[in-house]
Amino acid sequence: FTKDNLPMAFGGSISTVHVYEGIVYWRNAKNIIDTLIQMQVAEVSSITHPFSIIKVIKEH
């Protein structure tokens, strides 16, 4: 195996660049999903308690 490839099962290998790109894509997707969840929680809070959205915004 070359220094930029990681060994895999059955004699295959994967490029460290692909691994890094996968980690970056996963991190970006996770950040987007977390943001959407927080927005949804804030929206539900503002519907059930109209003034609680101010508290949520101040905390962040």
ZAVEX-805729 format. One record per residue: y, z, x of N, C-alpha, C in turn; residue number from 0. Coordinates in steps of 0.02 Angstrom, whole numbers, always signed. Layout:
<atoms>
[atom [Y,Z,X],[Y,Z,X],[Y,Z,X],NUM]
...
</atoms>
This chain:
<atoms>
[atom [-60,+0,+42],[+0,+0,+0],[+62,+0,+44],0]
[atom [+112,-36,+22],[+175,-35,+59],[+211,+29,+43],1]
[atom [+263,+44,+82],[+299,+107,+73],[+335,+111,+7],2]
[atom [+350,+55,-26],[+387,+55,-89],[+342,+51,-150],3]
[atom [+277,+55,-139],[+230,+52,-196],[+191,+117,-200],4]
[atom [+179,+140,-260],[+139,+200,-271],[+69,+179,-293],5]
[atom [+18,+210,-265],[-50,+192,-284],[-65,+213,-356],6]
[atom [-103,+171,-390],[-124,+185,-459],[-200,+182,-461],7]
[atom [-228,+199,-518],[-301,+196,-526],[-326,+124,-521],8]
[atom [-388,+115,-503],[-421,+50,-499],[-389,+3,-449],9]
[atom [-360,+31,-395],[-334,-10,-341],[-267,-44,-355],10]
[atom [-235,-29,-410],[-170,-58,-425],[-114,-17,-394],11]
[atom [-54,-41,-401],[+4,-3,-376],[+64,-18,-421],12]
[atom [+113,+25,-417],[+174,+16,-456],[+233,+25,-409],13]
[atom [+283,-16,-418],[+341,-14,-375],[+382,+49,-389],14]
[atom [+406,+81,-336],[+449,+140,-346],[+513,+122,-381],15]
[atom [+536,+60,-374],[+596,+38,-410],[+583,+39,-485],16]
[atom [+524,+15,-505],[+507,+16,-577],[+502,+88,-603],17]
[atom [+475,+133,-562],[+470,+203,-583],[+540,+231,-592],18]
[atom [+584,+218,-543],[+653,+244,-547],[+689,+215,-609],19]
[atom [+682,+149,-620],[+714,+118,-678],[+687,+148,-743],20]
[atom [+623,+161,-745],[+594,+192,-805],[+622,+261,-818],21]
[atom [+631,+300,-764],[+660,+367,-771],[+731,+362,-796],22]
[atom [+770,+316,-769],[+840,+307,-791],[+843,+285,-864],23]
[atom [+801,+237,-883],[+800,+215,-953],[+780,+272,-1000],24]
[atom [+730,+312,-980],[+708,+368,-1021],[+764,+419,-1028],25]
[atom [+799,+433,-973],[+854,+482,-975],[+910,+457,-1020],26]
[atom [+927,+394,-1015],[+979,+365,-1058],[+959,+368,-1132],27]
[atom [+896,+350,-1146],[+872,+352,-1215],[+873,+423,-1242],28]
[atom [+852,+471,-1200],[+852,+541,-1221],[+922,+564,-1236],29]
[atom [+971,+546,-1195],[+1040,+566,-1207],[+1066,+537,-1273],30]
[atom [+1049,+474,-1287],[+1071,+443,-1350],[+1039,+479,-1409],31]
[atom [+974,+492,-1405],[+939,+526,-1460],[+967,+596,-1470],32]
[atom [+978,+633,-1416],[+1006,+701,-1422],[+1075,+699,-1456],33]
[atom [+1116,+650,-1437],[+1182,+643,-1468],[+1177,+629,-1542],34]
[atom [+1131,+584,-1561],[+1122,+568,-1631],[+1098,+629,-1671],35]
[atom [+1053,+668,-1641],[+1029,+728,-1675],[+1085,+778,-1685],36]
[atom [+1127,+787,-1634],[+1184,+833,-1640],[+1232,+809,-1693],37]
[atom [+1244,+744,-1697],[+1288,+717,-1748],[+1259,+729,-1817],38]
[atom [+1193,+720,-1824],[+1161,+731,-1889],[+1165,+805,-1909],39]
[atom [+1155,+850,-1862],[+1160,+922,-1876],[+1231,+939,-1896],40]
[atom [+1280,+912,-1861],[+1350,+926,-1878],[+1366,+899,-1948],41]
[atom [+1339,+840,-1964],[+1351,+811,-2030],[+1321,+853,-2085],42]
[atom [+1260,+877,-2075],[+1228,+919,-2125],[+1266,+985,-2132],43]
[atom [+1289,+1013,-2076],[+1327,+1075,-2079],[+1392,+1066,-2117],44]
[atom [+1425,+1010,-2107],[+1489,+998,-2140],[+1479,+987,-2215],45]
[atom [+1421,+962,-2235],[+1407,+953,-2306],[+1393,+1020,-2339],46]
[atom [+1353,+1062,-2306],[+1336,+1126,-2336],[+1392,+1177,-2329],47]
[atom [+1428,+1174,-2274],[+1484,+1220,-2262],[+1542,+1178,-2235],48]
[atom [+1589,+1159,-2277],[+1642,+1112,-2257],[+1681,+1133,-2195],49]
[atom [+1689,+1198,-2182],[+1730,+1219,-2125],[+1688,+1231,-2063],50]
[atom [+1622,+1228,-2068],[+1580,+1241,-2010],[+1584,+1185,-1958],51]
[atom [+1604,+1125,-1978],[+1611,+1070,-1930],[+1664,+1086,-1878],52]
[atom [+1714,+1123,-1897],[+1767,+1144,-1849],[+1736,+1189,-1797],53]
[atom [+1693,+1235,-1817],[+1659,+1280,-1771],[+1614,+1241,-1723],54]
[atom [+1576,+1193,-1748],[+1532,+1152,-1707],[+1571,+1114,-1655],55]
[atom [+1628,+1085,-1674],[+1669,+1046,-1628],[+1699,+1092,-1575],56]
[atom [+1722,+1151,-1593],[+1753,+1197,-1545],[+1702,+1222,-1494],57]
[atom [+1639,+1229,-1514],[+1588,+1253,-1468],[+1571,+1201,-1414],58]
[atom [+1584,+1138,-1426],[+1566,+1086,-1377],[+1626,+1066,-1341],59]
</atoms>
